[in-house]
């Protein structure tokens, strides 16, 4: 937990839902425009674009608005997890995006699912991948496949 100058507690969120990203011109943008931060702390490239995250935390009770600097994906769990790094070095896990934002990030979410699938099952066929994607996105009431 971090503290503000006024000694008020500021809770740093770790999960966001109903989220979307936008740039300095207030235009929707994918988090994939941010550099990927690898497990060793290095980033894929330098970022000169200011990207902001908006969404809700605490089951929709709190609104979130943070500048973000990088993103990462985690394959060690049953389902892949994507997180973004806020400017104050706090990782925020992405849950379900805002409906109007789904089409902007569709490609990167499918790509991460494919990488996760073949990371766990490298000898599976493309049909197995297609079946997996259909199952995953139907089970999570997702928006594609």
C-alpha positions as CSV (number, residue, x, y, z in Angstrom):
1,X,0.0,0.0,0.0
2,X,1.3,3.5,-0.9
3,X,0.7,6.7,0.9
4,X,-0.1,10.2,-0.5
5,X,1.4,13.4,0.7
6,X,-1.7,14.0,2.8
7,X,-1.1,10.7,4.7
8,X,-4.3,9.3,3.1
9,X,-4.1,5.7,2.1
10,X,-4.0,5.0,-1.6
11,X,-4.9,1.5,-2.5
12,X,-3.0,0.2,-5.5
13,X,-5.3,-1.9,-7.6
14,X,-4.2,-5.3,-8.8
15,X,-7.1,-6.2,-11.1
16,X,-9.2,-4.2,-13.5
17,X,-12.3,-5.0,-15.5
18,X,-14.6,-3.1,-18.0
19,X,-11.3,-1.6,-19.1
20,X,-10.1,0.2,-22.2
21,X,-6.9,2.1,-23.2
22,X,-6.5,5.5,-24.9
23,X,-3.7,7.7,-26.0
24,X,-2.8,11.4,-25.4
25,X,-5.3,12.4,-28.1
26,X,-8.1,10.5,-26.3
27,X,-8.2,7.8,-29.1
28,X,-8.7,4.1,-28.3
29,X,-5.4,2.2,-28.5
30,X,-4.4,-1.4,-27.8
31,X,-2.1,-2.2,-24.9
32,X,0.0,-4.1,-27.5
33,X,1.4,-0.7,-28.5
34,X,3.2,-0.7,-25.1
35,X,6.5,-2.5,-24.8
36,X,6.4,-6.1,-23.5
37,X,8.3,-6.4,-20.2
38,X,10.1,-9.8,-20.1
39,X,10.6,-11.8,-16.9
40,X,14.2,-10.5,-16.6
41,X,12.9,-6.9,-16.4
42,X,14.0,-5.9,-19.9
43,X,11.5,-4.3,-22.3
44,X,11.0,-5.1,-25.9
45,X,11.4,-1.4,-26.9
46,X,11.4,2.1,-25.6
47,X,8.0,3.7,-25.4
48,X,7.4,7.3,-26.3
49,X,3.6,7.1,-26.5
50,X,1.6,8.0,-23.5
51,X,-1.1,5.4,-22.9
52,X,-3.7,5.4,-20.2
53,X,-5.9,2.7,-18.7
54,X,-9.4,3.2,-17.6
55,X,-11.7,0.7,-16.0
56,X,-13.2,-0.4,-12.7
57,X,-11.9,-2.3,-9.6
58,X,-13.4,-3.8,-6.5
59,X,-16.2,-5.4,-8.5
60,X,-17.2,-2.2,-10.2
61,X,-17.2,-0.1,-7.0
62,X,-14.0,2.0,-7.8
63,X,-13.0,3.7,-11.0
64,X,-9.5,3.5,-12.2
65,X,-7.5,5.9,-14.4
66,X,-3.7,5.2,-14.7
67,X,-0.9,5.9,-17.1
68,X,0.7,2.6,-18.1
69,X,4.2,1.9,-19.2
70,X,4.5,-1.8,-20.3
71,X,2.6,-5.1,-20.4
72,X,3.4,-8.7,-19.8
73,X,1.7,-12.1,-20.2
74,X,1.9,-15.0,-17.8
75,X,1.7,-18.6,-19.0
76,X,2.3,-20.5,-15.8
77,X,-1.4,-20.7,-14.9
78,X,-4.2,-22.7,-16.5
79,X,-5.3,-19.7,-18.5
80,X,-3.0,-16.9,-19.7
81,X,-3.0,-13.7,-17.7
82,X,-2.2,-10.3,-19.1
83,X,-1.1,-7.4,-16.9
84,X,0.0,-3.8,-17.4
85,X,2.5,-1.8,-15.5
86,X,1.3,1.5,-14.1
87,X,3.6,4.5,-13.9
88,X,4.0,3.9,-10.1
89,X,5.4,0.4,-10.8
90,X,2.2,-1.5,-9.9
91,X,1.2,-4.5,-12.0
92,X,-2.6,-4.5,-12.8
93,X,-4.1,-7.7,-14.2
94,X,-6.6,-7.3,-17.0
95,X,-9.9,-9.1,-16.8
96,X,-12.9,-8.5,-19.1
97,X,-12.5,-5.5,-21.4
98,X,-15.3,-2.9,-22.0
99,X,-17.6,-4.2,-24.8
100,X,-16.8,-1.3,-27.1
101,X,-13.0,-2.0,-26.8
102,X,-13.2,-5.7,-27.6
103,X,-12.6,-5.3,-31.3
104,X,-9.4,-3.3,-30.7
105,X,-7.7,-6.0,-28.7
106,X,-9.2,-9.1,-30.3
107,X,-6.1,-10.0,-32.3
108,X,-3.6,-9.7,-29.4
109,X,-5.9,-11.7,-27.1
110,X,-6.2,-14.5,-29.6
111,X,-2.5,-14.5,-30.2
112,X,-1.8,-14.8,-26.4
113,X,-4.2,-17.7,-26.2
114,X,-2.5,-19.4,-29.1
115,X,1.0,-18.9,-27.6
116,X,-0.3,-20.2,-24.3
117,X,-1.9,-23.3,-25.9
118,X,1.2,-24.3,-27.8
119,X,3.5,-23.5,-24.9
120,X,1.6,-26.1,-22.8
121,X,0.9,-28.6,-25.7
122,X,3.6,-28.1,-28.4
123,X,2.6,-31.2,-30.4
124,X,-1.1,-30.5,-30.8
125,X,-2.7,-29.8,-34.2
126,X,-4.3,-26.6,-35.6
127,X,-7.7,-28.4,-35.2
128,X,-6.9,-28.9,-31.5
129,X,-6.1,-25.2,-31.2
130,X,-9.3,-24.2,-32.9
131,X,-11.3,-26.5,-30.6
132,X,-9.5,-25.0,-27.6
133,X,-10.2,-21.4,-28.7
134,X,-13.9,-22.2,-29.2
135,X,-14.1,-23.8,-25.8
136,X,-12.3,-21.1,-24.0
137,X,-14.2,-18.2,-25.5
138,X,-17.5,-19.8,-25.1
139,X,-16.8,-20.7,-21.5
140,X,-15.8,-17.2,-20.6
141,X,-18.6,-15.7,-22.7
142,X,-16.0,-13.9,-24.8
143,X,-16.5,-12.1,-28.0
144,X,-14.7,-14.0,-30.7
145,X,-14.2,-17.4,-32.4
